[in-house]
Amino acid sequence: AEEYDNHFSSSATTAKKDLHILGVDPSINMITVGREKIKSKNMSNRINLEIGDARELTNLPDDMFNAATMSFGIRNVPEKEKALCEIHRVLKKGKGTKFAILEFSEPPSEAGIMGAAARLFIRHIVPSVGAFLSGAPREYMHLQNSIKEFPAPKDFIALMEDLRCDGSGDKAGIFVVDKMKNMNFGSVQLYIATPTYAYLE
């Protein structure tokens, strides 16, 4: 997605010289646009984009990456637990490794007037303007519905922390959510988690 491409490009520009980034997206159109951006910024030697499915990263070995990000993507994955466990598998385990998710949700009623305004914006303005500018009303109606159906922040944190992914022996792979930050009057959340193991009871 575009958010991936911009984030990867800025990170690669400022990070260590030995940093290498892999981006995965199921859309060939997204990959094509991303590759063009990377090429224009002379980052092709450090950033590689491939078509793939977060639920089946079968071509990637265990414990390969120091960090992972997903921007406005987990909401559209039908089998969220499967995708999260695959990401857990390919990440190194421990405090030095982080997994960051940026995602929409509908602001709760306690968010007040600005939260209500944000809900109005998500439910009506974004689909209408997006459909008008893109000529693709169905896609923007899907955006509206997918945000409405996505779990509230506390429920998504519970989903992540209740996961029990394949581990080793008497251990299961888990995520510990270290931090959740509300943004844009509660319509966007940033989740920061650590992949680790827990002993099975």
C-alpha positions in Angstrom: 0.0 0.0 0.0 1.1 3.6 -0.4 1.6 4.0 3.3 4.1 1.1 3.2 6.0 2.6 0.4 6.3 6.1 1.9 7.3 4.7 5.3 9.8 2.3 3.8 11.4 4.9 1.6 11.9 7.4 4.5 13.1 4.7 6.9 15.7 3.4 4.4 17.0 6.9 3.7 17.8 7.7 7.3 18.7 4.2 8.7 21.9 2.2 8.8 23.5 1.3 5.5 23.0 -2.4 6.1 19.2 -2.1 6.5 17.1 -4.1 4.0 13.4 -4.0 3.8 10.9 -6.4 2.3 7.3 -5.2 1.5 4.5 -7.7 0.8 1.1 -6.9 -0.7 -1.5 -9.1 -2.6 -2.2 -6.3 -5.2 0.0 -6.2 -8.3 -1.1 -2.6 -8.8 0.2 -1.6 -5.3 3.4 -3.4 -5.9 3.9 -1.7 -9.3 3.3 1.7 -7.9 5.6 1.0 -4.9 8.4 -0.2 -7.1 8.2 2.9 -9.3 8.5 5.1 -6.2 11.4 3.1 -4.8 13.2 3.3 -8.2 12.7 7.1 -8.4 14.4 7.4 -5.0 17.3 5.1 -5.8 16.3 2.7 -3.1 16.0 -0.5 -5.2 19.2 -2.0 -3.6 17.6 -1.7 -0.1 13.9 -2.2 -0.6 12.3 -5.1 -2.3 8.5 -5.4 -2.9 6.9 -8.8 -3.6 3.4 -10.0 -4.2 2.3 -12.1 -1.3 -0.4 -13.0 1.3 0.2 -12.2 5.0 -1.6 -15.4 5.9 0.9 -17.6 4.0 4.5 -16.2 4.1 5.7 -19.7 3.2 8.8 -18.5 1.2 10.2 -16.7 4.3 12.1 -18.5 7.0 11.4 -18.4 10.8 13.0 -15.6 12.9 14.2 -13.5 10.0 13.1 -9.9 10.6 13.9 -7.4 13.3 10.7 -5.5 12.8 7.4 -5.5 10.9 4.7 -2.9 10.1 1.2 -3.1 8.7 -0.6 0.1 7.8 -4.4 -0.1 7.2 -4.1 -3.7 6.2 -5.1 -6.1 9.0 -8.7 -4.8 8.7 -9.0 -6.3 5.3 -7.5 -9.7 6.1 -10.3 -12.4 6.5 -8.2 -14.6 8.8 -6.6 -12.1 11.1 -5.2 -14.6 13.6 -3.6 -16.6 10.8 -1.9 -13.5 9.4 -0.7 -12.4 12.8 0.8 -15.8 13.6 2.6 -15.8 10.2 4.1 -12.4 11.0 5.0 -13.7 14.5 6.8 -16.7 12.9 9.0 -14.6 10.6 10.0 -12.1 13.4 12.8 -12.6 15.7 11.6 -13.0 19.3 12.3 -10.7 22.3 12.4 -7.1 23.4 14.5 -5.9 20.6 11.9 -6.8 18.0 8.7 -4.8 17.4 5.5 -5.2 15.4 3.6 -2.0 14.6 0.0 -1.9 13.3 -1.7 1.3 12.2 -5.4 0.9 11.7 -8.8 2.7 11.6 -11.6 2.1 14.0 -14.8 4.0 14.7 -14.3 6.5 17.6 -16.3 5.5 20.7 -19.2 7.6 22.1 -17.0 8.8 24.9 -14.7 10.6 22.4 -17.1 13.5 22.5 -18.0 16.0 19.8 -14.8 15.6 17.9 -15.2 11.8 18.0 -18.7 12.2 16.6 -17.3 14.4 13.8 -14.7 11.8 13.0 -17.4 9.1 12.8 -19.4 11.3 10.4 -16.2 11.8 8.3 -15.5 8.1 8.1 -19.1 7.0 7.5 -20.2 9.5 5.0 -17.5 12.0 3.7 -14.7 9.6 3.0 -16.9 7.2 0.9 -18.6 10.0 -0.9 -15.5 12.0 -1.8 -13.5 8.9 -2.5 -16.1 7.4 -4.8 -16.5 10.7 -6.7 -12.8 11.2 -7.2 -11.9 7.6 -8.0 -15.1 6.5 -9.9 -15.1 3.4 -7.7 -18.0 3.7 -5.2 -18.0 0.0 -4.3 -14.4 0.1 -3.0 -15.1 3.1 -0.8 -18.3 1.6 0.5 -16.2 -1.4 1.5 -13.8 0.9 3.3 -16.7 2.4 5.3 -18.1 -1.1 6.2 -14.7 -2.6 7.1 -13.9 0.2 9.5 -17.4 -0.2 11.2 -16.9 -3.9 11.6 -13.3 -3.8 12.8 -12.9 -4.5 16.6 -12.7 -1.7 19.0 -9.1 -1.0 20.3 -9.5 -2.9 23.5 -11.0 -5.9 21.6 -8.2 -5.9 19.0 -5.6 -5.8 21.8 -7.3 -8.8 23.4 -7.3 -10.6 20.0 -3.6 -10.1 19.7 -2.7 -11.1 23.2 -5.0 -14.1 23.2 -3.3 -15.6 20.2 -1.4 -18.8 20.7 0.7 -19.4 17.6 2.8 -22.5 16.9 5.9 -22.4 19.1 8.5 -24.9 20.1 8.0 -27.8 22.5 6.0 -26.6 25.5 6.0 -23.0 24.3 3.5 -21.0 22.2 4.1 -17.9 20.2 2.4 -14.8 21.6 2.3 -11.0 21.2 2.6 -8.7 24.1 1.0 -5.3 23.2 3.4 -2.7 24.8 1.5 0.4 23.7 -1.6 1.6 22.0 -1.9 5.3 20.9 -5.1 6.9 19.8 -4.9 9.5 17.0 -7.3 11.6 14.9 -9.9 11.8 17.7 -10.0 8.0 18.2 -10.4 7.1 14.5 -6.9 5.7 14.1 -4.8 3.6 16.4 -1.1 2.7 16.5 -0.4 -0.7 18.2 3.1 -1.6 19.2 3.7 -5.2 20.1 6.6 -7.5 21.0 6.7 -11.1 19.7 7.7 -13.6 22.3 6.9 -17.1 23.7 4.8 -18.3 26.6 4.9 -21.7 28.3 1.8 -23.8 27.7 -0.2 -24.7 30.9 
